[in-house]
Amino acid sequence: MDASDRKPWLGAAVLLGVVYFVIGFGFGAFASWSGSNPVTWNRLAFLASGVAFAVHIGYEHFRLGNSPRMTALHASIAVAIGAFGLALSANIHDLWWSASGYRPRMLIALVAWPLITGVPAFVVALVVAAGLNLRRRST
């Protein structure tokens, strides 16, 4: 495999997907362990995810030099990977630890959560990357 066959965006997307999963799972665990308001932990998780999202867009735009559409696609794939991981962990939790037993409708989350998060992430990343592209052209 030579350097032209490598896809550095794929590694970044998987890595950021894992980061999103760890943020969501970790901050959710902190919220359940602490006696404080869980809304605070949710806001911190949202902020941490936003920082990771911005870093990913910057990496795709500045380091890899991708077009706004490709930047948005790669960033949204990372978000969808993280959401899939959270949906999978929710299914496992429901299967093993739910008092009411496993609900097969939880399988919908494996498709719905990546779509519910990935599509808006694509739109936001597209707007941001297009704005960065316009700024690069004007300077």
Protein Blocks (a to p, Z undefined) as FASTA:
>chain_A
ZZklpcfklmmmmmmmmmmmmmmmmmmmmmmmpmbdfklmmmmmmmmmmmmmmmmmmmmm
mmnopafklmmmmmmmmmmmmmmmmmmmmmmmmmmmmmnbpafklmmmmmmmmmmmmmmm
mmmmmmmmmmmmmmmmmZZ
